[in-house]
């Protein structure tokens, strides 16, 4: 529910979203922009995974949204909105991807951030290789 999303986002120092389609399609934008979440130092958005079922769900949902609303759910716009709400660092997919590619990214992120204790910058650089 929206209340659960808000509670998780306001009470975390790091947040990982690992899901289908666009992260912003799962939460209410008007509620997000009113939030203040400066405690969140890192947000990792492993979204933009597309399947036939998720694409159909998003298509049905987008019918009821304006073009501007859909544009705001894009990766760059999402990062900007999250930054304005107080999130300090955001790692996110830029393009649509497969579930397998996202699983590999998650493995690299966890290994670099948790096991090797690299900085977020070093971790993102390792993802680009």
N, C-alpha and C positions, 0 to 999 in steps of 0.2 A: 504494500500500500504506500501511498505518498507519505504518510506519517512515518512509516518505517524508513523510507529513503532519507527523509529529513533528519531523523534521529541518528542514523548511521553516519551521515555526512557531517553533522555538527559535533559528533563525539569521537572523531577519529583523528589520529595524527598521520595516517596513511590509509588510502582507500584503493582497492583493486576491483575493477569491473571487468569481468570476463564473460561476455555474452554476445548475443546475436544482434545484428543490425546496428543502429546508432544508439549510443548511450542516452542521448537527450530524448529519444523517443520513449524512454521508460519512465521519465519523470515529468512533472508539470513545469514548464518553463517559467510561468508567472510566479510560481512559488520559489523556484531556484533563484531567480534574480533578486528576490527579497531576502534571501538567506545571507547570513554572515558566518563564514566557516574559516576563520584564520588559523585555527588549530591544525588544519589539514596541511601538512608540509609536503606531501607527495600524493598525487592521484595518478594511477595507472589505468588507462582505458584501453583494454584489449577488446574492442568492439569491431564493428564493420565486417562481421562474419555473415555470409549470406547463404541461405539454403532456400529451396523452393517454398517451404512452409513459412519461413521468416519473411521472405520477400512478399509473399501474399499477405501476411499480417500487416506489414508496413504499408503496402499499397492500399489496403482497406482502411488503415488508419489515416494515411495521408490525404485521402479523398476529403476528409473533414477539416483539413488544415489549409491555411493560406500559403501561397508561394513563399512569402517572407518567413512564415513560421517554419516551413520545411528547410529553407536556406539556413536558418539559425541553428538547426540541428547538425550542420556540417562539422567536420573535425576542427577546422580553424576557428569557427565561430564558437564551438563548444569550449575550446581552450580559452578563448577570450572571456566568455561568460564566467567560466569557473575561476579564472584569474581575478575578475572583478568581484567575485564573492569572497575572495580571500585565500584561495588555494595557491600555495607558493610555487609548486613545481608540478608540471603535467607531462606525462609520457603517454602518447596516444598514437594509434594507427592513423595514417594519412589517407590510405586507400582501402577499398574492400579487399578482403583476404579470405583464405580458407580456414577451416577449423584446425587443420594440421599445422598450418603456418603460425597460427596464433598460439597453439600449444608449444611449438618450438620457441616462440618469442617469450612465453611465460617461463619456460625452463631456463632460458638464457638470463632473463631478468632475475629470477630467484637465485640462480647460481652466482651471478655477479654482485647483486645487492646484499645477499644474505651469507653466502659461503665465502666468497672472496673479499667481501666488504669494499667493493669499489664504489666510487661516487656515482650519482645519477648521470653525470656527464660522461664518465668513462663507460658506464653501462650502455647508454644510448649509442655511444660510438661503437661499442662491440656489436650492437644490433645492426648497425649500418654495414658491417662487413659481410 
